[in-house]
Amino acid sequence: MTIQATYTPGKTEEKSHYFLPFLSTFYEKIAEPFAWTAFRVAIGGMLMVEGYPKIMAPMAQVGFVENLGFHPGWLFSPMLAAMQFFGGIMIALGLFTRPIALANGVMLAITLWFHFAFPYGHAFLTDAGVAALKSGSPFFTPDGIKRLADGGIFFLEQVQTKAELASLFWTGGVFLFAAHGGGHWSMDKLLIKREF
């Protein structure tokens, strides 16, 4: 009888992709979950702040949503308010993160398109308005005169850029959570123990 030995190679340790491999546990267990959670709370919090005035006046957006082609406005205006405010709370908590983030992502993508398709305009004042401003009207503060000296062109460009960049940031942020979920420190993982 012969005994045959089989060689099984031992587990080879995976080479770390970090420059400082001793920090890998810190990165994976603390830094990444913390950063993911902080970003999720920031995105959800900003949606709550934007949605709060809409929750206080849920029918205020009727004309806006109908101009976008969403009829009836009496249905879509409160839905927009609820998606932003309550959806923001749920994203911040990481509860039902993927479906809520996807719904908000679609809404924010439409908002982003709206800001590009319908900019704020070229100026506040006509030439006659600029002339009245420069004549020393008591109706304008010194800061107002500075801001509107060009008719409001620079100010409106700033407002337009802010609207576009904020919508782009929020849209990208919620779609990130729609794709990847709420992360390690989300209600989905901590309470439900699973994600959608």
C-alpha positions as CSV (number, residue, x, y, z in Angstrom):
1,M,0.0,0.0,0.0
2,T,1.3,3.4,-1.0
3,I,0.4,6.6,0.6
4,Q,0.1,9.4,-1.8
5,A,0.5,12.9,-0.5
6,T,-1.3,15.7,-2.3
7,Y,0.1,19.2,-2.2
8,T,-2.5,21.9,-1.6
9,P,-1.0,25.4,-1.8
10,G,-1.7,27.6,1.2
11,K,-3.8,30.6,0.9
12,T,-1.9,33.4,-0.7
13,E,-2.5,36.7,0.9
14,E,-3.9,39.3,-1.4
15,K,-1.5,42.2,-1.9
16,S,-3.0,45.5,-0.6
17,H,-3.7,48.2,-3.1
18,Y,-3.1,50.9,-0.5
19,F,0.2,52.8,-0.2
20,L,-0.1,52.4,3.6
21,P,-1.5,48.9,4.0
22,F,-1.7,49.1,7.8
23,L,-4.5,51.7,7.3
24,S,-6.7,49.4,5.3
25,T,-8.9,48.5,8.3
26,F,-9.4,52.2,9.2
27,Y,-10.3,53.0,5.6
28,E,-12.7,50.1,5.1
29,K,-14.4,50.0,8.6
30,I,-14.4,53.7,9.5
31,A,-13.4,56.2,6.8
32,E,-15.5,54.8,3.9
33,P,-18.7,54.2,5.9
34,F,-18.4,57.6,7.6
35,A,-17.9,59.4,4.3
36,W,-20.7,57.5,2.6
37,T,-23.0,58.4,5.6
38,A,-22.0,62.0,5.7
39,F,-22.7,62.4,1.9
40,R,-26.0,60.6,2.2
41,V,-27.1,62.9,5.1
42,A,-26.0,66.0,3.2
43,I,-28.0,65.0,0.1
44,G,-31.1,64.0,2.1
45,G,-30.8,67.1,4.2
46,M,-30.6,69.5,1.2
47,L,-33.7,67.8,-0.3
48,M,-35.5,68.3,3.1
49,V,-34.5,72.0,3.1
50,E,-35.7,72.5,-0.5
51,G,-38.9,70.4,0.2
52,Y,-39.9,72.1,3.4
53,P,-41.5,75.2,1.8
54,K,-43.3,73.0,-0.6
55,I,-44.7,70.9,2.2
56,M,-46.0,74.1,3.9
57,A,-47.8,75.0,0.6
58,P,-48.3,71.8,-1.3
59,M,-50.4,73.4,-4.1
60,A,-47.9,76.2,-4.8
61,Q,-46.2,74.2,-7.6
62,V,-49.3,73.4,-9.6
63,G,-48.5,75.9,-12.4
64,F,-44.9,74.8,-12.5
65,V,-45.6,71.1,-12.8
66,E,-48.3,71.7,-15.4
67,N,-45.9,73.8,-17.5
68,L,-43.6,70.8,-17.4
69,G,-46.4,68.7,-18.8
70,F,-47.4,66.9,-15.6
71,H,-51.2,66.9,-15.3
72,P,-53.2,67.2,-13.1
73,G,-51.1,69.8,-11.2
74,W,-53.2,69.3,-8.0
75,L,-51.8,65.7,-7.9
76,F,-48.2,66.3,-9.0
77,S,-47.6,69.4,-6.9
78,P,-48.1,67.7,-3.5
79,M,-46.3,64.6,-4.8
80,L,-43.3,66.7,-5.7
81,A,-43.4,68.3,-2.2
82,A,-43.6,64.8,-0.5
83,M,-40.9,63.3,-2.6
84,Q,-38.5,66.1,-1.8
85,F,-39.2,66.5,1.9
86,F,-40.1,63.0,3.1
87,G,-37.8,61.4,0.5
88,G,-35.0,63.6,1.8
89,I,-35.6,62.3,5.3
90,M,-35.6,58.7,4.1
91,I,-32.4,59.2,2.1
92,A,-30.7,60.9,5.1
93,L,-31.7,58.0,7.3
94,G,-30.8,55.4,4.6
95,L,-34.3,53.8,4.7
96,F,-35.6,52.3,1.5
97,T,-32.7,54.1,0.0
98,R,-32.5,52.8,-3.5
99,P,-36.2,53.2,-4.6
100,I,-36.5,56.6,-2.8
101,A,-33.3,57.8,-4.4
102,L,-34.3,56.6,-7.8
103,A,-37.7,58.4,-7.6
104,N,-35.9,61.6,-6.5
105,G,-33.3,61.2,-9.1
106,V,-35.9,61.2,-11.9
107,M,-37.5,64.2,-10.4
108,L,-34.2,66.0,-10.1
109,A,-33.1,65.1,-13.6
110,I,-36.3,66.8,-14.9
111,T,-35.5,69.8,-12.7
112,L,-32.0,69.9,-14.2
113,W,-33.4,69.8,-17.7
114,F,-35.8,72.6,-16.8
115,H,-32.9,74.9,-15.6
116,F,-31.0,74.3,-18.8
117,A,-34.1,74.6,-21.1
118,F,-35.6,77.7,-19.4
119,P,-32.9,79.9,-18.0
120,Y,-33.7,82.9,-15.7
121,G,-33.2,85.4,-18.5
122,H,-30.8,88.0,-19.6
123,A,-31.4,91.0,-17.4
124,F,-33.8,92.4,-14.7
125,L,-33.8,95.9,-16.0
126,T,-34.5,97.5,-19.4
127,D,-32.3,100.3,-20.6
128,A,-34.8,102.8,-19.1
129,G,-34.5,100.9,-15.8
130,V,-30.7,101.1,-15.8
131,A,-31.0,104.9,-16.6
132,A,-33.4,105.3,-13.6
133,L,-31.0,103.4,-11.4
134,K,-28.1,105.6,-12.4
135,S,-30.0,108.8,-11.9
136,G,-29.8,108.3,-8.2
137,S,-33.3,107.0,-7.4
138,P,-34.0,106.6,-3.6
139,F,-35.6,103.3,-4.2
140,F,-32.3,101.4,-4.4
141,T,-29.8,100.7,-1.7
142,P,-26.1,101.2,-2.5
143,D,-25.7,97.4,-2.7
144,G,-28.7,97.1,-5.0
145,I,-27.2,99.8,-7.3
146,K,-24.0,97.8,-7.5
147,R,-25.7,94.6,-8.3
148,L,-28.1,96.0,-10.9
149,A,-25.7,98.5,-12.6
150,D,-25.5,96.2,-15.6
151,G,-29.2,95.6,-15.6
152,G,-28.8,92.5,-13.4
153,I,-27.0,90.5,-16.0
154,F,-24.2,89.3,-13.8
155,F,-26.6,88.6,-10.9
156,L,-28.9,86.5,-13.1
157,E,-25.9,84.6,-14.5
158,Q,-24.9,83.7,-10.9
159,V,-28.4,82.6,-10.0
160,Q,-28.6,80.5,-13.2
161,T,-25.2,78.8,-12.6
162,K,-26.1,78.1,-9.0
163,A,-29.4,76.5,-10.0
164,E,-27.7,74.3,-12.6
165,L,-24.9,73.3,-10.4
166,A,-27.1,72.5,-7.4
167,S,-29.4,70.4,-9.5
168,L,-26.5,68.6,-11.1
169,F,-25.0,67.8,-7.7
170,W,-28.3,66.6,-6.2
171,T,-29.2,64.6,-9.3
172,G,-25.8,62.9,-9.3
173,G,-25.9,62.3,-5.6
174,V,-29.3,60.6,-5.5
175,F,-28.5,58.5,-8.5
176,L,-25.3,57.4,-6.7
177,F,-27.4,56.1,-3.8
178,A,-30.0,54.6,-6.2
179,A,-27.1,52.5,-7.7
180,H,-25.2,51.7,-4.5
181,G,-27.7,51.8,-1.6
182,G,-27.4,53.5,1.7
183,G,-24.1,52.1,2.8
184,H,-22.9,50.4,6.0
185,W,-24.5,52.8,8.5
186,S,-28.0,53.0,6.9
187,M,-31.3,52.0,8.4
188,D,-31.6,49.5,5.6
189,K,-28.5,47.6,6.8
190,L,-28.9,48.2,10.6
191,L,-32.6,47.6,11.0
192,I,-33.9,45.7,8.0
193,K,-30.6,43.8,7.5
194,R,-31.1,43.9,3.7
195,E,-31.4,46.4,0.8
196,F,-33.6,46.7,-2.2
